[in-house]
Structure formats: C-alpha cells, structure tokens
Amino acid sequence: MLEVRTPEPIPSRIGLLTVWLPRVAVALLFVAVGFSKFSDPMWVRLFGRIGFGQWFRYFTGVMQIAGGVLVLVPKLSLVGIAMLACTMAGAVITWIAFGLALNAPIPGALLLVLLAVGWSEYNRSRG
C-alpha cells in the first residue's frame, strides 16, 4: 500500500524578506560605518573635537562592527540592535551637547530605524 505524505509548507518569501532585509540593511550600514572609524580622517577630527580621545573612536567602531554582525545572528539580533541603538543615542546626545544639534537628526533617524527593527525582532521572538 502506498503511503501518502503531505508536503511540508514552503516558507513565505515575503516573510523571509521582511525578516532579513532590515537585518542585512542595518548590518551593511553599521559595519561600513564602523570600519570607516578606523580609516576616515573625518572621524579622527570629530573624536578629537569632542574630547573623548581616539580610543573612544576605536571603541565605537568595534561596537558598530560587532553590533552589525550580531544583527545577522537570529538569536543575537536584539543584542546587536541594542548595541547599535546605544551608539546612536550617544551620538545624538553628543551632537546636542556640543552645540551642533543640526547634525543630531542623522543619528536620531538611525536610532528610530533601529528601534523599529528591534521592536519587530522582539515581537517575532515572542511569538
């Protein structure tokens, strides 16, 4: 007698895109920005101006690269997003504290994107 097996459902491609597209976009952006902290003279001048020292530029670059990589690991994506959100919140506060509030919307917008992606990841992980 033949055994009839029902095929396993194929995961929705739309569902995969809505999960992975934001992760990959965030990862690419922050890994690139993190690496630029090690080579772009603009960052050397900026971190010299804010007075935290060049060690903080390296620390921020490592945090952004690590956060970008962690976003691609499903079980650690919220950790990566939290790390990146902290760097963007710090950037917003720093721009405002140094009287350059007109520069704050860029990291502020990135912070909002990270919060939205993080909220989505959190809801997905819960259920």
ROKOLGU-751388 format. One record per atom (N, C-alpha, C): residue number from 0; residue in three letters; atom name; x, y, z. Coordinates in Angstrom, 2 decimals, decimal comma, padded with zeros to 5 digits, always signed. Each point is the difference from the previous one (the first is absolute). Example, Ala and Ser with C-alpha at 12.3 -4.5 7.8 and 13.67 -1.06 7.14 Angstrom:
<rs>
0; Ala; N; +013,19; -005,69; +007,80
0; Ala; CA; -000,89; +001,19; +000,00
0; Ala; C; +000,90; +001,20; +000,00
1; Ser; N; -000,35; +001,05; -000,72
1; Ser; CA; +000,82; +001,19; +000,06
1; Ser; C; -000,77; +001,09; +000,73
</rs>
This chain:
<rs>
0; Met; N; +000,83; -001,17; +000,00
0; Met; CA; -000,83; +001,17; +000,00
0; Met; C; +000,88; +001,24; +000,00
1; Leu; N; -000,37; +000,99; -000,75
1; Leu; CA; +000,77; +001,24; -000,10
1; Leu; C; -000,32; +000,92; +001,16
2; Glu; N; +001,05; +000,55; +000,51
2; Glu; CA; -000,17; +000,98; +001,09
2; Glu; C; +000,01; +001,40; -000,61
3; Val; N; -001,02; +000,75; +000,28
3; Val; CA; -000,11; +001,35; -000,55
3; Val; C; +000,52; +000,98; +001,06
4; Arg; N; +000,99; +000,77; -000,40
4; Arg; CA; +000,55; +001,00; +000,92
4; Arg; C; -000,39; +001,39; -000,47
5; Thr; N; -000,40; +000,77; +000,93
5; Thr; CA; -000,31; +001,38; -000,35
5; Thr; C; +001,29; +000,80; -000,01
6; Pro; N; +000,17; +000,83; -000,99
6; Pro; CA; +001,23; +000,79; -000,08
6; Pro; C; +000,06; +001,03; +001,13
7; Glu; N; +001,23; +000,27; +000,43
7; Glu; CA; +000,18; +001,02; +001,03
7; Glu; C; -000,27; +001,36; -000,62
8; Pro; N; -000,59; +000,90; +000,77
8; Pro; CA; -000,29; +001,33; -000,56
8; Pro; C; +001,29; +000,74; -000,33
9; Ile; N; -000,03; +000,70; -001,11
9; Ile; CA; +001,15; +000,80; -000,42
9; Ile; C; -000,10; +001,35; +000,70
10; Pro; N; +001,08; +000,42; +000,64
10; Pro; CA; -000,05; +001,30; +000,68
10; Pro; C; -000,26; +001,13; -001,00
11; Ser; N; -000,73; +000,96; +000,44
11; Ser; CA; -000,32; +001,14; -000,84
11; Ser; C; +001,25; +000,81; -000,30
12; Arg; N; +000,18; +000,31; -001,26
12; Arg; CA; +001,14; +000,84; -000,37
12; Arg; C; -000,17; +001,42; +000,51
13; Ile; N; -001,21; +000,46; +000,06
13; Ile; CA; -000,27; +001,33; +000,54
13; Ile; C; +000,40; +000,02; +001,48
14; Gly; N; -000,35; -001,06; +000,71
14; Gly; CA; +000,37; -000,09; +001,41
14; Gly; C; +001,51; +000,01; +000,19
15; Leu; N; +000,71; -000,74; -000,85
15; Leu; CA; +001,46; -000,01; +000,08
15; Leu; C; +000,58; +001,37; -000,32
16; Leu; N; -000,56; +000,66; -000,99
16; Leu; CA; +000,48; +001,35; -000,35
16; Leu; C; -000,24; +000,99; +001,13
17; Thr; N; -001,16; -000,07; +000,63
17; Thr; CA; -000,28; +000,96; +001,07
17; Thr; C; +000,86; -000,24; +001,22
18; Val; N; +000,52; -001,21; +000,16
18; Val; CA; +000,91; -000,29; +001,11
18; Val; C; +001,42; +000,39; -000,36
19; Trp; N; +000,47; -000,41; -001,17
19; Trp; CA; +001,42; +000,13; -000,32
19; Trp; C; +000,39; +001,32; -000,65
20; Leu; N; -000,88; +000,61; -000,76
20; Leu; CA; +000,37; +001,25; -000,66
20; Leu; C; +000,39; +001,10; +001,00
21; Pro; N; -000,80; +000,25; +001,04
21; Pro; CA; +000,44; +001,01; +000,98
21; Pro; C; +001,29; -000,40; +000,72
22; Arg; N; +000,15; -001,27; +000,32
22; Arg; CA; +001,23; -000,46; +000,67
22; Arg; C; +001,23; +000,26; -000,87
23; Val; N; -000,10; -000,39; -001,25
23; Val; CA; +001,15; +000,16; -000,90
23; Val; C; +000,30; +001,48; -000,23
24; Ala; N; -001,04; +000,82; -000,17
24; Ala; CA; +000,21; +001,43; -000,20
24; Ala; C; +000,70; +000,63; +001,21
25; Val; N; -000,48; -000,32; +001,19
25; Val; CA; +000,61; +000,53; +001,23
25; Val; C; +001,44; -000,49; +000,11
26; Ala; N; +000,22; -001,28; -000,27
26; Ala; CA; +001,35; -000,57; +000,12
26; Ala; C; +000,96; +000,68; -000,98
27; Leu; N; -000,39; +000,12; -001,26
27; Leu; CA; +000,88; +000,63; -000,98
27; Leu; C; +000,33; +001,43; +000,36
28; Leu; N; -001,00; +000,75; +000,41
28; Leu; CA; +000,22; +001,40; +000,35
28; Leu; C; +000,97; +000,14; +001,17
29; Phe; N; -000,26; -000,72; +001,08
29; Phe; CA; +000,80; +000,20; +001,20
29; Phe; C; +001,38; -000,65; -000,09
30; Val; N; +000,14; -001,09; -000,73
30; Val; CA; +001,33; -000,56; -000,20
30; Val; C; +000,84; +000,97; -000,83
31; Ala; N; -000,60; +000,59; -001,02
31; Ala; CA; +000,73; +000,98; -000,82
31; Ala; C; +000,39; +001,23; +000,81
32; Val; N; -000,94; +000,54; +000,78
32; Val; CA; +000,30; +001,18; +000,82
32; Val; C; +001,04; -000,36; +001,06
33; Gly; N; -000,13; -001,19; +000,58
33; Gly; CA; +000,96; -000,43; +001,01
33; Gly; C; +001,41; -000,09; -000,57
34; Phe; N; +000,14; -000,59; -001,18
34; Phe; CA; +001,32; -000,09; -000,63
34; Phe; C; +000,54; +001,38; -000,36
35; Ser; N; -000,89; +000,92; -000,36
35; Ser; CA; +000,48; +001,34; -000,35
35; Ser; C; +000,59; +000,72; +001,21
36; Lys; N; -000,39; -000,40; +001,19
36; Lys; CA; +000,56; +000,60; +001,21
36; Lys; C; +001,51; -000,24; +000,10
37; Phe; N; +000,50; -001,03; -000,67
37; Phe; CA; +001,42; -000,34; +000,06
37; Phe; C; +000,82; +000,67; -001,09
38; Ser; N; -000,65; +000,56; -001,02
38; Ser; CA; +000,78; +000,51; -001,13
38; Ser; C; -000,35; +001,42; -000,45
39; Asp; N; -001,18; +000,46; +000,27
39; Asp; CA; -000,44; +001,31; -000,50
39; Asp; C; +000,50; +001,12; +000,90
40; Pro; N; +000,78; +000,95; -000,54
40; Pro; CA; +000,53; +001,10; +000,81
40; Pro; C; -001,10; +000,88; +000,62
41; Met; N; -001,19; +000,00; -000,60
41; Met; CA; -001,10; +000,78; +000,57
41; Met; C; -000,30; -000,47; +001,43
42; Trp; N; +000,03; -001,31; +000,23
42; Trp; CA; -000,29; -000,53; +001,32
42; Trp; C; +001,11; +000,37; +000,99
43; Val; N; +001,24; +000,02; -000,48
43; Val; CA; +001,12; +000,40; +000,86
43; Val; C; -000,22; +001,43; +000,50
44; Arg; N; -000,34; +000,90; -000,92
44; Arg; CA; -000,26; +001,40; +000,38
44; Arg; C; -001,20; +000,12; +000,93
45; Leu; N; -001,07; -000,72; -000,33
45; Leu; CA; -001,22; +000,09; +000,80
45; Leu; C; +000,22; -000,50; +001,42
46; Phe; N; +000,62; -001,15; +000,15
46; Phe; CA; +000,21; -000,53; +001,35
46; Phe; C; +001,03; +000,82; +000,76
47; Gly; N; +000,94; +000,63; -000,73
47; Gly; CA; +000,91; +000,94; +000,65
47; Gly; C; -000,74; +001,22; +000,51
48; Arg; N; -000,97; +000,44; -000,76
48; Arg; CA; -000,78; +001,19; +000,38
48; Arg; C; -000,87; -000,25; +001,23
49; Ile; N; -000,60; -001,19; +000,08
49; Ile; CA; -000,88; -000,25; +001,14
49; Ile; C; +000,78; -000,32; +001,26
50; Gly; N; +001,29; -000,31; -000,14
50; Gly; CA; +000,86; -000,13; +001,16
50; Gly; C; -000,02; -001,33; +000,74
51; Phe; N; -000,59; -001,01; -000,57
51; Phe; CA; -000,01; -001,31; +000,67
51; Phe; C; +001,27; -000,79; -000,29
52; Gly; N; +000,79; +000,45; -000,92
52; Gly; CA; +001,22; -000,71; -000,37
52; Gly; C; -000,24; -000,95; -001,15
53; Gln; N; +001,10; -000,35; -000,64
53; Gln; CA; -000,10; -000,88; -001,18
53; Gln; C; -000,36; -001,43; +000,39
54; Trp; N; +000,27; -000,39; +001,23
54; Trp; CA; -000,39; -001,34; +000,44
54; Trp; C; -001,51; -000,18; -000,12
55; Phe; N; -000,74; +001,10; +000,24
55; Phe; CA; -001,45; -000,09; -000,07
55; Phe; C; -000,47; -000,17; -001,44
56; Arg; N; +000,74; +000,55; -000,95
56; Arg; CA; -000,30; -000,19; -001,43
56; Arg; C; +000,16; -001,48; -000,34
57; Tyr; N; +001,08; -000,61; +000,46
57; Tyr; CA; +000,20; -001,43; -000,24
57; Tyr; C; -001,08; -000,83; +000,68
58; Phe; N; -000,31; +000,34; +001,23
58; Phe; CA; -001,04; -000,71; +000,75
58; Phe; C; -001,34; +000,06; -000,73
59; Thr; N; -000,35; +001,20; -000,46
59; Thr; CA; -001,26; +000,18; -000,72
59; Thr; C; -000,01; -000,81; -001,29
60; Gly; N; +001,13; +000,00; -000,72
60; Gly; CA; +000,09; -000,79; -001,23
60; Gly; C; -000,18; -001,48; +000,26
61; Val; N; +000,64; -000,49; +001,05
61; Val; CA; -000,13; -001,42; +000,35
61; Val; C; -001,45; -000,31; +000,39
62; Met; N; -000,62; +000,88; +000,77
62; Met; CA; -001,40; -000,21; +000,40
62; Met; C; -000,91; -000,05; -001,23
63; Gln; N; +000,24; +000,88; -000,96
63; Gln; CA; -000,86; +000,03; -001,18
63; Gln; C; +000,22; -001,22; -000,88
64; Ile; N; +001,24; -000,42; -000,15
64; Ile; CA; +000,26; -001,21; -000,80
64; Ile; C; -000,59; -001,22; +000,70
65; Ala; N; +000,25; -000,13; +001,29
65; Ala; CA; -000,54; -001,16; +000,74
65; Ala; C; -001,52; +000,01; +000,00
66; Gly; N; -000,60; +001,15; +000,21
66; Gly; CA; -001,46; +000,09; -000,02
66; Gly; C; -000,56; -000,37; -001,36
67; Gly; N; +000,66; +000,47; -001,07
67; Gly; CA; -000,44; -000,33; -001,35
67; Gly; C; +000,07; -001,49; -000,28
68; Val; N; +001,04; -000,65; +000,49
68; Val; CA; +000,13; -001,44; -000,19
68; Val; C; -001,05; -000,75; +000,83
69; Leu; N; -000,20; +000,43; +001,24
69; Leu; CA; -000,97; -000,67; +000,87
69; Leu; C; -001,43; +000,09; -000,53
70; Val; N; -000,31; +001,08; -000,71
70; Val; CA; -001,35; +000,15; -000,56
70; Val; C; -000,30; -001,15; -000,97
71; Leu; N; +001,04; -000,56; -000,60
71; Leu; CA; -000,20; -001,09; -000,97
71; Leu; C; -000,14; -001,37; +000,64
72; Val; N; +000,21; -000,08; +001,31
72; Val; CA; -000,15; -001,26; +000,73
72; Val; C; -001,38; +000,04; +000,66
73; Pro; N; -000,96; -000,79; -000,48
73; Pro; CA; -001,38; +000,14; +000,48
73; Pro; C; -000,16; +000,01; +001,52
74; Lys; N; +000,67; -000,86; +000,72
74; Lys; CA; -000,16; -000,04; +001,45
74; Lys; C; +000,67; +001,18; +000,70
75; Leu; N; +000,89; +000,70; -000,70
75; Leu; CA; +000,73; +001,12; +000,60
75; Leu; C; -000,34; +001,34; -000,65
76; Ser; N; -000,96; +000,00; -000,90
76; Ser; CA; -000,30; +001,23; -000,73
76; Ser; C; -000,46; +001,14; +000,92
77; Leu; N; -000,75; -000,32; +001,04
77; Leu; CA; -000,43; +001,05; +000,93
77; Leu; C; +001,19; +000,58; +000,77
78; Val; N; +000,98; -000,82; +000,31
78; Val; CA; +001,21; +000,50; +000,67
78; Val; C; +000,73; +000,96; -000,92
79; Gly; N; +000,14; -000,38; -001,26
79; Gly; CA; +000,66; +000,86; -000,98
79; Gly; C; -000,74; +001,31; -000,19
80; Ile; N; -001,31; -000,07; -000,09
80; Ile; CA; -000,79; +001,22; -000,17
80; Ile; C; +000,13; +000,89; +001,23
81; Ala; N; +000,01; -000,58; +001,19
81; Ala; CA; +000,17; +000,78; +001,22
81; Ala; C; +001,36; +000,69; +000,03
82; Met; N; +001,05; -000,71; -000,41
82; Met; CA; +001,34; +000,60; -000,06
82; Met; C; +000,01; +001,19; -000,96
83; Leu; N; -000,57; -000,20; -001,17
83; Leu; CA; -000,02; +001,06; -001,01
83; Leu; C; -000,86; +001,17; +000,44
84; Ala; N; -001,12; -000,29; +000,65
84; Ala; CA; -000,87; +001,08; +000,50
84; Ala; C; +000,72; +000,83; +001,05
85; Cys; N; +000,80; -000,64; +000,83
85; Cys; CA; +000,78; +000,75; +001,00
85; Cys; C; +001,00; +000,93; -000,66
86; Thr; N; +000,66; -000,46; -001,08
86; Thr; CA; +000,94; +000,89; -000,67
86; Thr; C; -000,71; +001,18; -000,65
87; Met; N; -001,19; -000,23; -000,54
87; Met; CA; -000,73; +001,10; -000,63
87; Met; C; -000,58; +000,96; +001,04
88; Ala; N; -000,47; -000,52; +001,12
88; Ala; CA; -000,48; +000,88; +001,07
88; Ala; C; +001,16; +000,86; +000,52
89; Gly; N; +001,16; -000,60; +000,15
89; Gly; CA; +001,17; +000,76; +000,43
89; Gly; C; +000,38; +001,07; -001,01
90; Ala; N; -000,11; -000,32; -001,28
90; Ala; CA; +000,31; +000,98; -001,04
90; Ala; C; -000,96; +001,18; +000,04
91; Val; N; -001,29; -000,28; +000,18
91; Val; CA; -000,99; +001,08; +000,09
91; Val; C; +000,32; +000,91; +001,19
92; Ile; N; +000,25; -000,61; +001,15
92; Ile; CA; +000,30; +000,77; +001,21
92; Ile; C; +001,27; +000,82; -000,19
93; Thr; N; +001,01; -000,59; -000,61
93; Thr; CA; +001,27; +000,70; -000,22
93; Thr; C; -000,18; +001,19; -000,93
94; Trp; N; -000,70; -000,19; -001,11
94; Trp; CA; -000,22; +001,11; -000,93
94; Trp; C; -000,72; +001,15; +000,70
95; Ile; N; -001,01; -000,32; +000,78
95; Ile; CA; -000,77; +001,05; +000,68
95; Ile; C; +000,86; +000,67; +001,07
96; Ala; N; +000,74; -000,79; +000,78
96; Ala; CA; +000,81; +000,54; +001,09
96; Ala; C; +001,10; +000,92; -000,52
97; Phe; N; +000,48; -000,23; -001,20
97; Phe; CA; +001,07; +000,84; -000,55
97; Phe; C; -000,54; +001,12; -000,88
98; Gly; N; -001,29; +000,28; +000,11
98; Gly; CA; -000,59; +001,13; -000,71
98; Gly; C; -000,14; -000,21; -001,49
99; Leu; N; +000,00; -001,23; -000,44
99; Leu; CA; -000,13; -000,31; -001,42
99; Leu; C; -001,27; -000,80; -000,24
100; Ala; N; -001,09; +000,51; +000,55
100; Ala; CA; -001,28; -000,72; -000,04
100; Ala; C; -000,49; -000,24; -001,43
101; Leu; N; +000,45; +000,81; -000,96
101; Leu; CA; -000,44; -000,22; -001,38
101; Leu; C; +000,56; -001,31; -000,58
102; Asn; N; +001,03; -000,54; +000,62
102; Asn; CA; +000,54; -001,29; -000,44
102; Asn; C; -000,69; -001,18; +000,68
103; Ala; N; -000,75; +000,25; +001,05
103; Ala; CA; -000,63; -001,07; +000,78
103; Ala; C; -001,09; -000,78; -000,74
104; Pro; N; -000,70; +000,59; -000,98
104; Pro; CA; -001,06; -000,79; -000,67
104; Pro; C; +000,50; -001,25; -000,73
105; Ile; N; +001,24; -000,01; -000,47
105; Ile; CA; +000,49; -001,18; -000,72
105; Ile; C; +000,09; -001,20; +000,95
106; Pro; N; +000,76; +000,09; +001,10
106; Pro; CA; -000,01; -001,15; +000,91
106; Pro; C; -001,36; -000,20; +000,66
107; Gly; N; -000,78; +001,08; +000,13
107; Gly; CA; -001,34; -000,13; +000,56
107; Gly; C; -000,91; -000,84; -000,89
108; Ala; N; +000,10; +000,23; -001,30
108; Ala; CA; -000,80; -000,79; -000,95
108; Ala; C; +000,45; -001,46; +000,00
109; Leu; N; +001,32; -000,20; +000,07
109; Leu; CA; +000,50; -001,38; +000,07
109; Leu; C; -000,45; -000,69; +001,28
110; Leu; N; -000,05; +000,77; +001,09
110; Leu; CA; -000,49; -000,55; +001,27
110; Leu; C; -001,45; -000,43; -000,14
111; Leu; N; -000,82; +000,82; -000,64
111; Leu; CA; -001,41; -000,37; -000,20
111; Leu; C; -000,13; -001,26; -000,86
112; Val; N; +000,82; -000,11; -001,04
112; Val; CA; -000,02; -001,20; -000,84
112; Val; C; +000,38; -001,22; +000,83
113; Leu; N; +001,05; +000,15; +000,82
113; Leu; CA; +000,42; -001,12; +000,85
113; Leu; C; -001,09; -000,39; +000,99
114; Leu; N; -000,68; +000,98; +000,56
114; Leu; CA; -001,09; -000,31; +000,93
114; Leu; C; -001,13; -000,73; -000,70
115; Ala; N; -000,32; +000,41; -001,23
115; Ala; CA; -001,06; -000,67; -000,75
115; Ala; C; +000,40; -001,44; -000,34
116; Val; N; +001,23; -000,19; -000,46
116; Val; CA; +000,46; -001,35; -000,32
116; Val; C; +000,07; -000,84; +001,27
117; Gly; N; +000,47; +000,60; +001,08
117; Gly; CA; +000,07; -000,71; +001,28
117; Gly; C; -001,37; -000,41; +000,51
118; Trp; N; -000,96; +000,90; -000,13
118; Trp; CA; -001,37; -000,32; +000,43
118; Trp; C; -000,55; -001,16; -000,81
119; Ser; N; +000,25; +000,02; -001,30
119; Ser; CA; -000,43; -001,09; -000,88
119; Ser; C; +000,66; -001,32; +000,39
120; Glu; N; +001,30; +000,05; +000,26
120; Glu; CA; +000,73; -001,20; +000,42
120; Glu; C; -000,54; -000,52; +001,34
121; Tyr; N; -000,25; +000,91; +000,91
121; Tyr; CA; -000,51; -000,38; +001,31
121; Tyr; C; -001,36; -000,70; -000,12
122; Asn; N; -000,90; +000,60; -000,78
122; Asn; CA; -001,31; -000,62; -000,21
122; Asn; C; +000,12; -001,35; -000,68
123; Arg; N; +000,90; -000,13; -000,95
123; Arg; CA; +000,19; -001,27; -000,70
123; Arg; C; +000,56; -001,06; +000,97
124; Ser; N; +000,89; +000,41; +000,88
124; Ser; CA; +000,61; -000,97; +000,94
124; Ser; C; -001,00; -000,47; +001,04
125; Arg; N; -001,01; +000,78; +000,27
125; Arg; CA; -001,00; -000,37; +001,01
125; Arg; C; -001,08; -000,88; -000,56
126; Gly; N; -000,11; -000,04; -001,31
126; Gly; CA; -001,11; -000,78; -000,39
126; Gly; C; -000,17; -000,47; -001,33
</rs>
